[in-house]
Amino acid sequence: MARDDVVLVGLDGSAASLHALDWATAAAQAHGWGLRLVCSYALPSFTAASLDGGYAALDDTAIQEGAKAVLAEATARISDSGVPVTAKVMTGDAAGVLVELSRDVRMAVVGTRGRGGFADRLLGTVSSALPAHAYCPTVVVPLREHGHALPDDAALPPVRPVRRIVVGVDGSPRAEQALRYAIAEAETWGAEVTAVAGVPVGSLTGVLAWLPDAVDHEQVLRDMTEGLNVVVDRALADHPDVVVKRHALDGSGAELLTEFSVATDLIVVGSRGRGGFAGLLLGSTSQAVLHHSECPVVVVTHRCAEDERVR
């Protein structure tokens, strides 16, 4: 499937979305792509008893003008970047609109304050649903420092160029997909890659059902390191100039990747991206990393397979 060489950016006027725009602009410059800015809104309605149980729709003029103002601010913000930009206001659920638009682009980028907790999982539908359902790799850019969300009136932190990429590898097809994507990104940015495999401490027999009761933990680490090397060497066959460090470490994948996010520039994770309502919640590792990472996170799902960068 032919894709446009652009980065799709979802905007809502928040500080988090502007920070994501800054990151997307740097990514577009690195790749030599353009930007496609979208501000989407769903027109609310309310029950009007005076209309015999019908519905009264609100006039969307003010909402539409506000969306146009969001895009005008965003376009002006990146006017000196040298990146080709298109901007469009669209109606409809923001997550649904961006998922559909992701069919034709190279990358989608959204921001999040990532405060975590139950409300964030329900209300932060764009940063949760888009990575699960997108047809291209999705980058979620957190507006967070030292584990805390920044307030809307805080000065936006500068965007760090991608020099260090960490990717979670667990031997699954989705993780191998993510690894290939991380290597492709490393070539674009001139970055180095660290591939990490986690071994849950003290719970191996519960996590890996095929293991016997008496487990030689050090042997498991050696076996995982050997398996990790096989997977990485296979992915590097056509990319001899990319440096990939390999680490099999104690801890869950989510814990390790979150820890690495403090000192790296980009985390890459794979996810099945299940359909239906369950797809609103990614796998436990990718969801946890999205909620707690200090740096941008790329989620690569099976739907991204049509992009030659992740095959």
TINUBA-874142 format. One record per residue (C-alpha): residue in three letters; x negated, y negated, z negated. Coordinates in Angstrom, 1 decimal, m for minus. Example, Ala and Ser with C-alpha at 12.3 -4.5 7.8 and 13.67 -1.06 7.14 Angstrom:
2
code,xx,yy,zz
ALA,m12.3,4.5,m7.8
SER,m13.7,1.1,m7.1
***
This chain:
311
code,xx,yy,zz
MET,0.0,0.0,0.0
ALA,m1.4,m3.4,1.0
ARG,m1.8,m5.8,m1.9
ASP,m2.3,m9.6,m1.9
ASP,m5.6,m10.7,m3.2
VAL,m4.1,m12.7,m6.1
VAL,m3.7,m12.6,m9.8
LEU,m0.1,m12.9,m11.1
VAL,0.3,m15.0,m14.2
GLY,3.4,m15.2,m16.3
LEU,3.9,m18.6,m18.0
ASP,6.3,m20.0,m20.5
GLY,4.6,m23.2,m21.6
SER,3.2,m21.8,m24.8
ALA,m0.4,m22.2,m25.9
ALA,m0.8,m18.4,m25.5
SER,0.3,m18.5,m21.9
LEU,m2.0,m21.4,m21.1
HIS,m4.9,m19.5,m22.7
ALA,m4.0,m16.5,m20.5
LEU,m4.0,m18.9,m17.5
ASP,m7.5,m20.0,m18.3
TRP,m8.6,m16.3,m18.4
ALA,m6.8,m15.5,m15.2
THR,m8.4,m18.4,m13.4
ALA,m11.9,m17.2,m14.4
ALA,m11.0,m13.7,m13.2
ALA,m9.7,m15.1,m9.9
GLN,m13.0,m17.0,m9.4
ALA,m15.0,m13.9,m10.1
HIS,m13.1,m11.8,m7.7
GLY,m12.6,m14.4,m5.0
TRP,m8.8,m14.1,m5.3
GLY,m6.0,m16.6,m5.6
LEU,m3.4,m17.2,m8.4
ARG,0.3,m16.7,m8.3
LEU,2.0,m18.6,m11.2
VAL,5.5,m17.6,m12.2
CYS,7.8,m19.1,m14.8
SER,11.0,m17.0,m15.2
TYR,14.1,m17.6,m17.3
ALA,17.3,m15.8,m17.9
LEU,20.4,m18.0,m18.2
PRO,22.2,m17.3,m21.4
SER,26.0,m17.1,m21.7
PHE,28.4,m17.1,m24.6
THR,31.9,m15.8,m25.1
ALA,34.5,m18.5,m24.7
ALA,37.7,m17.7,m26.6
SER,39.5,m20.5,m24.8
LEU,38.8,m18.7,m21.5
ASP,40.8,m15.6,m22.5
GLY,37.8,m13.6,m23.4
GLY,35.8,m14.7,m20.4
TYR,32.2,m16.0,m20.5
ALA,31.1,m19.6,m20.1
ALA,27.7,m20.0,m18.5
LEU,25.4,m22.7,m19.5
ASP,24.3,m25.3,m17.0
ASP,20.8,m24.3,m16.0
THR,19.7,m27.6,m14.7
ALA,17.7,m28.6,m17.8
ILE,16.3,m25.1,m18.1
GLN,15.1,m25.1,m14.5
GLU,13.6,m28.5,m14.9
GLY,11.7,m27.3,m18.0
ALA,10.4,m24.3,m16.0
LYS,9.2,m26.6,m13.2
ALA,7.4,m28.8,m15.8
VAL,5.7,m25.7,m17.2
LEU,4.4,m24.8,m13.7
ALA,3.4,m28.4,m13.0
GLU,1.3,m28.6,m16.2
ALA,m0.3,m25.2,m15.4
THR,m1.1,m26.2,m11.8
ALA,m2.7,m29.5,m13.0
ARG,m4.7,m27.7,m15.6
ILE,m6.5,m25.6,m13.0
SER,m6.6,m28.1,m10.2
ASP,m10.4,m28.4,m10.3
SER,m11.0,m24.6,m10.3
GLY,m11.2,m24.2,m6.5
VAL,m8.8,m21.3,m6.7
PRO,m5.8,m21.2,m4.2
VAL,m2.6,m21.4,m6.3
THR,1.1,m20.9,m5.6
ALA,3.7,m21.5,m8.2
LYS,7.4,m20.5,m8.4
VAL,10.3,m20.7,m10.8
MET,12.4,m17.5,m10.9
THR,15.6,m16.4,m12.6
GLY,15.9,m13.2,m14.5
ASP,14.4,m11.3,m17.4
ALA,10.7,m12.3,m17.5
ALA,9.3,m8.8,m18.0
GLY,11.5,m7.4,m15.2
VAL,10.6,m10.2,m12.8
LEU,6.8,m9.7,m13.4
VAL,7.1,m5.9,m13.1
GLU,8.7,m6.3,m9.7
LEU,6.1,m8.9,m8.5
SER,3.3,m6.6,m9.7
ARG,3.9,m4.3,m6.8
ASP,2.1,m6.7,m4.4
VAL,m0.8,m8.1,m6.4
ARG,m4.2,m7.0,m7.7
MET,m3.8,m7.9,m11.3
ALA,m1.2,m9.3,m13.7
VAL,m2.1,m11.5,m16.7
VAL,0.1,m12.6,m19.7
GLY,m0.7,m14.1,m23.0
THR,0.3,m13.1,m26.5
ARG,m0.2,m14.5,m30.0
GLY,m0.2,m10.9,m31.2
ARG,1.1,m11.4,m34.7
GLY,2.0,m7.8,m34.9
GLY,4.8,m6.3,m37.0
PHE,8.4,m5.1,m36.1
ALA,9.6,m8.5,m34.8
ASP,6.7,m8.8,m32.4
ARG,7.4,m5.3,m30.9
LEU,11.0,m6.3,m30.3
LEU,10.6,m9.9,m29.2
GLY,7.3,m9.7,m27.4
THR,8.9,m7.8,m24.6
VAL,6.7,m9.2,m21.8
SER,3.4,m8.3,m23.4
SER,4.7,m4.9,m24.3
ALA,6.9,m3.9,m21.4
LEU,4.8,m5.4,m18.5
PRO,1.7,m3.3,m19.2
ALA,3.8,m0.1,m19.5
HIS,5.7,m0.6,m16.2
ALA,3.5,m2.7,m14.0
TYR,2.3,m1.4,m10.6
CYS,m1.1,m3.1,m11.1
PRO,m3.6,m3.3,m14.0
THR,m2.2,m5.7,m16.6
VAL,m4.4,m8.0,m18.8
VAL,m3.0,m9.1,m22.1
VAL,m4.9,m12.1,m23.4
PRO,m4.5,m12.7,m27.2
LEU,m4.6,m16.1,m28.7
ARG,m6.2,m14.8,m31.8
GLU,m9.4,m15.4,m33.8
HIS,m10.7,m13.4,m36.8
GLY,m7.6,m11.2,m36.9
HIS,m5.1,m14.1,m37.1
ALA,m2.9,m15.7,m34.5
LEU,m3.7,m19.3,m33.7
PRO,m1.0,m21.9,m34.1
ASP,0.6,m23.5,m31.0
ASP,m1.1,m26.8,m31.8
ALA,m4.6,m25.4,m32.2
ALA,m7.3,m26.2,m29.7
LEU,m7.6,m23.4,m27.2
PRO,m10.8,m21.4,m27.4
PRO,m13.1,m21.3,m24.3
VAL,m12.8,m18.3,m22.0
ARG,m15.8,m16.0,m22.3
PRO,m17.2,m14.6,m19.1
VAL,m16.9,m10.8,m19.0
ARG,m20.4,m9.5,m19.7
ARG,m19.5,m6.5,m22.0
ILE,m16.6,m4.1,m21.2
VAL,m15.5,m1.3,m23.5
VAL,m13.3,1.5,m22.2
GLY,m11.6,4.3,m24.2
VAL,m12.2,7.8,m22.8
ASP,m10.5,10.9,m24.1
GLY,m10.7,13.3,m21.1
SER,m7.2,12.6,m19.9
PRO,m6.5,11.6,m16.2
ARG,m5.3,8.2,m17.4
ALA,m8.5,7.6,m19.3
GLU,m10.6,8.5,m16.2
GLN,m8.5,6.1,m14.2
ALA,m9.3,3.4,m16.8
LEU,m13.0,4.3,m16.7
ARG,m13.1,3.9,m12.9
TYR,m11.4,0.5,m13.2
ALA,m13.8,m0.6,m15.9
ILE,m16.7,0.3,m13.6
ALA,m15.2,m1.7,m10.7
GLU,m14.7,m4.7,m13.0
ALA,m18.3,m4.4,m14.2
GLU,m19.5,m4.6,m10.6
THR,m17.4,m7.8,m10.1
TRP,m18.5,m9.6,m13.2
GLY,m22.1,m8.2,m13.4
ALA,m21.2,m6.6,m16.7
GLU,m22.3,m3.5,m18.6
VAL,m19.8,m0.9,m19.7
THR,m19.6,1.1,m22.9
ALA,m17.5,4.3,m22.8
VAL,m16.1,5.3,m26.2
ALA,m14.6,8.6,m27.3
GLY,m13.2,8.8,m30.8
VAL,m13.2,11.8,m33.1
PRO,m10.6,11.3,m35.9
VAL,m12.4,11.8,m39.2
GLY,m11.2,14.6,m41.5
SER,m8.2,15.5,m39.3
LEU,m9.6,17.4,m36.4
THR,m7.6,20.5,m36.9
GLY,m4.4,18.5,m37.1
VAL,m5.1,16.5,m34.0
LEU,m6.7,19.2,m31.8
ALA,m4.6,22.3,m32.3
TRP,m7.0,24.6,m30.6
LEU,m9.7,24.1,m33.2
PRO,m10.3,26.7,m35.8
ASP,m9.8,25.8,m39.5
ALA,m13.6,25.7,m40.2
VAL,m14.9,23.0,m37.8
ASP,m18.5,22.0,m37.4
HIS,m18.0,18.3,m37.1
GLU,m21.5,17.6,m35.8
GLN,m20.9,20.3,m33.1
VAL,m17.6,18.6,m32.1
LEU,m19.4,15.3,m31.7
ARG,m22.1,17.0,m29.6
ASP,m19.4,18.7,m27.4
MET,m17.5,15.4,m27.0
THR,m20.7,13.6,m26.1
GLU,m21.4,16.3,m23.5
GLY,m17.9,16.0,m22.1
LEU,m18.1,12.2,m22.1
ASN,m21.4,12.3,m20.1
VAL,m19.8,14.6,m17.5
VAL,m16.8,12.3,m17.0
VAL,m19.0,9.1,m16.8
ASP,m21.5,10.6,m14.5
ARG,m18.7,11.7,m12.2
ALA,m17.2,8.2,m12.2
LEU,m20.6,6.6,m11.5
ALA,m21.3,8.7,m8.4
ASP,m20.5,5.9,m6.1
HIS,m21.7,3.1,m8.4
PRO,m25.4,3.7,m9.1
ASP,m26.1,0.1,m10.2
VAL,m23.6,m0.1,m13.1
VAL,m24.9,0.6,m16.6
VAL,m22.6,2.7,m18.7
LYS,m23.4,3.4,m22.4
ARG,m21.7,6.4,m23.9
HIS,m20.7,6.9,m27.6
ALA,m18.7,9.7,m29.3
LEU,m17.9,8.2,m32.7
ASP,m16.0,9.1,m35.8
GLY,m12.6,7.4,m35.9
SER,m9.4,7.1,m33.8
GLY,m9.5,5.5,m30.4
ALA,m7.4,2.6,m31.5
GLU,m9.6,1.9,m34.5
LEU,m12.8,2.0,m32.5
LEU,m11.6,m0.1,m29.6
THR,m10.2,m2.7,m32.0
GLU,m13.5,m2.9,m33.8
PHE,m15.4,m3.2,m30.5
SER,m13.0,m6.0,m29.4
VAL,m14.7,m8.4,m31.9
ALA,m18.0,m8.2,m30.1
THR,m17.0,m7.6,m26.5
ASP,m15.3,m9.5,m23.7
LEU,m12.8,m7.0,m22.2
ILE,m11.2,m3.7,m23.4
VAL,m9.8,m1.2,m20.9
VAL,m7.3,1.5,m21.9
GLY,m5.3,4.0,m19.9
SER,m1.7,4.8,m20.6
ARG,0.9,7.1,m19.2
GLY,3.3,4.2,m18.9
ARG,6.4,6.2,m19.4
GLY,9.7,5.2,m17.7
GLY,12.9,4.3,m19.3
PHE,13.4,2.8,m22.7
ALA,10.5,4.8,m24.1
GLY,8.2,2.9,m21.6
LEU,8.8,m0.3,m23.6
LEU,6.4,1.3,m26.1
LEU,3.1,2.3,m24.7
GLY,1.1,5.2,m26.2
SER,0.0,4.7,m29.7
THR,m3.6,3.9,m28.8
SER,m2.9,1.3,m26.2
GLN,m0.1,m0.3,m28.2
ALA,m2.2,m0.6,m31.3
VAL,m5.1,m2.1,m29.4
LEU,m2.8,m4.7,m27.7
HIS,m1.5,m5.8,m31.1
HIS,m4.9,m6.1,m32.8
SER,m7.6,m6.8,m30.2
GLU,m9.6,m9.9,m30.5
CYS,m10.4,m10.0,m26.8
PRO,m8.4,m9.4,m23.6
VAL,m7.1,m5.9,m23.0
VAL,m6.5,m4.3,m19.6
VAL,m3.9,m1.5,m19.5
VAL,m4.1,0.9,m16.5
THR,m1.2,3.3,m16.0
HIS,m0.3,5.9,m13.4
ARG,1.6,3.3,m11.4
CYS,m1.7,1.6,m10.7
ALA,m3.0,4.6,m8.7
GLU,m2.1,3.0,m5.4
ASP,m4.8,0.4,m6.0
GLU,m8.0,1.8,m4.5
ARG,m10.0,0.3,m7.5
VAL,m8.4,2.9,m9.9
ARG,m8.1,6.0,m7.7
***
